[in-house]
Amino acid sequence: MPTLAEQHCSACHGEAARLTPEQIDQLLPALPKWQIVERGGIMQLQRSFTFRNFAQALDFTNRVGELAESQGHHPAITTEWGKATVTWWTHKIRGLHHNDFIMAARTDEVVHANV
């Protein structure tokens, strides 16, 4: 079975089902540095990345932005001096979809290519 990062995002429509807590529990071990957060009743997948300076954090932010744009799936990214926090969720369904886990895994690959 392909890793999350090797899987392809599927087109998601507003009627797509959110992941169940059981499905989330099955996927989360593949992303050990990510955590589930809830904001406004919406489950989201989040991780903070640290860097030596603002320029590296900004470069990472831009790379994640390019990845997001290529997939048509966009996270919230907060960029600070030496830190970037990435939060994935599927806006159309107001929760988590399998695509969010795929994109989180791909985000991890971006940080490894950035270091």
N, C-alpha and C positions, 0 to 999 in steps of 0.2 A: 504494500500500500504506500502511495507517495506521502511524503511529509506534508505538513500544512503549507509550507512555503512552495512546494512543488505543485500544489493543487491550483485549480483555476477558479476565479470568482464567477459566480453565475449572476445573470441579470436578476435583480430583486424588485419586486413590485409591492405595492402597499398591502396586498392580501397575503404576502409571504408570512409563514409562521415564524415567530420568535423561537429561539432555542429554549428548551425546557431546562430547569435547573440540573436535571440528570445529564442532559447533553453537554451543558457547560462544564459540569464536573468531569466528564470524559475528555473534553478537549483541553482544559486548563493545564493538566500536567505537561503537555507539550510546550507550554509557554511559562516556565517556572518563575520568570521575573515580572510577569504581568499580574495585575490584580483586577478583580471585579469591583467596581464602584457603582453607587447608585446616586443619580442626581435627578431630582424632580420626578422620582418614580421610574426613571429609565436606567436599566442596567447597561453599563459601559465597561470596556476593557481598557486599562490604563497602565502605562509604564513611564517612569522618568529615567532619562539618560543623562549621564554626567560627562563633561568635557573639560579640557584644560583652559578654555577661554570662550569668549562670545563668538569669535569667528568660526570655531569648530562646531559650536551649537547651531549657528546659523547655516553652515554648510550642510549639516545633518538635516535641518528643517527643510532646506531646499530640496535635498534628495528625496526625503519622504514626500514632499509636495509633488515632485515629478512622478514618483511611484503612484501616488493617489490619482493624479490626473490621468495617467496611462490606464488606470483601471476604472475610472469614473466613480471612485469611492473615496470620500474625503473625510479625514479625521479632524479633530480639534488638536492644534499644536500650540503650545505655549513655549516660547523661546526666551530664555533669560541668560545672564552671564554664566557660562559654564554648565548650562542645564537646558534640556528640552523635555517637555512632557507631551506624550502622544496619547490621545484617547480615541478609540474606535467604537462606533456603534452604527447601526443602520437607521438613519433618520426616518425613512419611509415607514418602518414598523415600530419605531420608538423603542428599540431594544436591540438585543444581540442576534446576529445571524452568523451562519458558518463563515461567510465572507469576512467578517470582522476578525476571526481567528486566523484566517489565511493572511490577511493584511498585517496583522500583528507579527506573524512569523516572518513575513517579508520585511517588515520594519526592522526586526532583529538582524536580518541579513544586511540591511543598509548600514546599520551601526558598525557591523564587523568590517564592512568594506570602507568605512569612514575612518577607522582608527589607524 
